[in-house]
Amino acid sequence: MKKIYCIFYCLCCLESKAQDGVYLNSQDFEKEQLTATNASAFKERYSSVKVKNGTTKIYNFKNAFGYRKGEKDWRFVGNKSYEILSKKGIYVYRLDISNEMSNQLYYFSKEANGDLIPLSKRNLRKAYSDNQDFIELLNEINWQISLEEAIPPFNTLRIAELYNYTIAKK
């Protein structure tokens, strides 16, 4: 019985392992359709991804939306790669401007291919002015509380939880 359980567990782990690949456009990202998934080499750079599969191809903001590497999604905007932290309801991104955790900038967008807007209560109120429930929740949050903080038990971002709560309420 232990052997059967062990085999089943290993198969589940292999099945759940995310592939690395490239999203050519925002529709591919939303459908989670990756290109270049069978690459022999997949190397991240600050503003691009180098994929080797017989020939070498470099993907960046000019020819791709973003990429997945190690179960994390990234989006190209200009000459930078932004980590996608939330993609349900509200899109939240993080830009590391140095190797230190304190040097990170956070952004959001209303759609997958929307403009990135700095994450702040003021900008959220402006962007979601049509969602009065969301605005009211934002107004109740203490100014010291971080919007991009992950909250337990599922470690989803606070801002994504608040937004999705107001959507589910309707």
C-alpha positions as CSV (number, residue, x, y, z in Angstrom):
1,M,0.0,0.0,0.0
2,K,2.9,2.4,0.8
3,K,4.4,1.8,-2.6
4,I,1.1,2.6,-4.4
5,Y,0.8,5.8,-2.4
6,C,4.4,6.7,-3.1
7,I,3.9,6.2,-6.9
8,F,0.7,8.1,-6.9
9,Y,2.3,11.0,-5.0
10,C,5.3,11.1,-7.4
11,L,3.0,11.2,-10.4
12,C,0.9,14.0,-8.9
13,C,4.1,16.0,-8.2
14,L,5.3,15.5,-11.8
15,E,1.9,16.4,-13.2
16,S,1.7,19.6,-11.2
17,K,5.2,20.8,-12.1
18,A,4.8,24.0,-14.1
19,Q,6.5,24.4,-17.5
20,D,8.7,27.2,-18.4
21,G,7.7,29.1,-21.5
22,V,6.7,32.3,-23.2
23,Y,3.3,34.1,-23.5
24,L,3.2,35.7,-26.9
25,N,0.2,37.9,-26.1
26,S,-2.2,38.7,-23.3
27,Q,-4.8,36.3,-24.6
28,D,-2.2,33.4,-24.3
29,F,-1.4,34.6,-20.7
30,E,-5.1,34.6,-19.7
31,K,-5.5,31.1,-21.2
32,E,-2.1,30.0,-19.8
33,Q,-1.0,28.9,-23.3
34,L,2.8,28.8,-23.3
35,T,5.1,28.8,-26.4
36,A,8.7,27.5,-26.4
37,T,8.0,25.0,-23.6
38,N,10.4,22.3,-24.9
39,A,13.4,24.5,-25.0
40,S,16.8,23.0,-24.1
41,A,17.9,26.3,-22.5
42,F,15.7,29.0,-20.9
43,K,17.6,31.9,-19.6
44,E,16.1,35.0,-17.9
45,R,17.6,38.4,-18.3
46,Y,16.5,41.8,-16.8
47,S,14.2,42.7,-19.8
48,S,14.1,39.5,-21.9
49,V,14.2,35.7,-22.1
50,K,16.7,33.8,-24.2
51,V,15.2,30.5,-25.4
52,K,17.4,27.9,-27.1
53,N,15.7,25.1,-29.0
54,G,17.8,24.2,-32.0
55,T,18.0,28.0,-32.7
56,T,18.3,30.7,-30.2
57,K,15.4,33.3,-29.9
58,I,15.2,36.3,-27.6
59,Y,11.8,37.3,-26.4
60,N,11.1,40.8,-25.0
61,F,8.4,43.4,-24.9
62,K,8.6,43.8,-28.7
63,N,7.6,40.2,-29.6
64,A,6.0,38.7,-26.4
65,F,3.7,39.5,-23.5
66,G,5.7,37.7,-20.8
67,Y,7.0,34.4,-19.6
68,R,6.7,31.7,-17.0
69,K,9.8,30.5,-15.1
70,G,9.8,28.3,-12.1
71,E,6.1,28.6,-11.4
72,K,6.1,32.4,-11.5
73,D,4.7,34.5,-14.3
74,W,6.4,37.7,-15.6
75,R,5.2,40.5,-17.9
76,F,7.4,42.6,-20.2
77,V,6.7,46.3,-20.1
78,G,9.3,48.5,-21.8
79,N,12.7,47.3,-21.0
80,K,11.7,45.6,-17.7
81,S,10.2,42.4,-16.5
82,Y,7.5,42.6,-13.8
83,E,6.6,39.7,-11.7
84,I,2.8,39.0,-11.8
85,L,1.7,38.5,-8.2
86,S,-2.1,38.5,-8.8
87,K,-4.0,37.7,-11.9
88,K,-7.5,37.1,-10.5
89,G,-9.8,40.1,-10.7
90,I,-7.0,42.7,-10.3
91,Y,-3.5,42.3,-11.8
92,V,-0.7,43.2,-9.4
93,Y,2.9,43.4,-10.3
94,R,6.3,43.7,-8.5
95,L,9.4,45.3,-9.9
96,D,12.6,44.5,-8.0
97,I,14.9,47.5,-8.4
98,S,17.7,45.9,-6.5
99,N,18.5,42.6,-4.8
100,E,17.2,43.8,-1.4
101,M,13.6,43.1,-0.5
102,S,13.0,46.7,0.6
103,N,13.7,48.0,-2.9
104,Q,10.5,46.8,-4.7
105,L,7.9,48.8,-6.5
106,Y,4.3,47.6,-6.9
107,Y,1.9,48.2,-9.7
108,F,-1.6,47.2,-10.8
109,S,-3.7,47.1,-13.9
110,K,-7.4,46.5,-14.6
111,E,-6.8,44.1,-17.6
112,A,-3.9,41.7,-18.4
113,N,-2.6,44.0,-21.1
114,G,-3.6,47.3,-19.4
115,D,-1.2,50.1,-18.4
116,L,0.7,49.6,-15.2
117,I,-0.3,52.1,-12.5
118,P,1.7,52.5,-9.3
119,L,-0.1,50.7,-6.5
120,S,-1.6,53.2,-4.0
121,K,-5.0,53.9,-2.5
122,R,-5.3,57.1,-4.5
123,N,-4.7,55.3,-7.8
124,L,-7.0,52.4,-6.9
125,R,-9.8,54.8,-6.0
126,K,-9.3,56.6,-9.4
127,A,-9.2,53.4,-11.5
128,Y,-12.1,51.6,-9.7
129,S,-14.3,54.6,-9.1
130,D,-17.2,52.6,-10.5
131,N,-16.9,50.0,-7.7
132,Q,-18.2,51.8,-4.7
133,D,-17.9,48.7,-2.4
134,F,-14.2,48.5,-3.2
135,I,-13.7,52.2,-2.6
136,E,-15.4,51.9,0.8
137,L,-13.2,49.0,1.8
138,L,-10.1,51.0,0.7
139,N,-11.2,53.9,2.8
140,E,-11.5,51.7,5.9
141,I,-8.0,50.4,5.7
142,N,-5.5,52.0,8.0
143,W,-2.8,53.9,6.1
144,Q,-0.1,51.9,7.7
145,I,-1.3,48.6,6.3
146,S,0.5,47.4,3.2
147,L,-1.8,46.7,0.2
148,E,0.6,44.2,-1.4
149,E,1.1,42.1,1.7
150,A,0.2,38.5,1.4
151,I,-2.4,37.4,4.0
152,P,-2.9,33.8,5.3
153,P,-4.1,31.1,4.9
154,F,-3.7,31.1,1.1
155,N,-1.1,33.9,0.9
156,T,-3.1,35.9,-1.5
157,L,-2.4,39.6,-1.7
158,R,-4.5,41.8,0.6
159,I,-5.6,44.1,-2.3
160,A,-6.6,41.1,-4.5
161,E,-8.7,39.7,-1.6
162,L,-10.5,43.0,-1.0
163,Y,-11.3,43.5,-4.7
164,N,-12.4,39.9,-5.2
165,Y,-14.6,40.2,-2.1
166,T,-16.5,43.1,-3.6
167,I,-16.9,41.4,-6.9
168,A,-18.3,38.2,-5.2
169,K,-20.7,40.4,-3.2
170,K,-22.5,41.6,-6.4
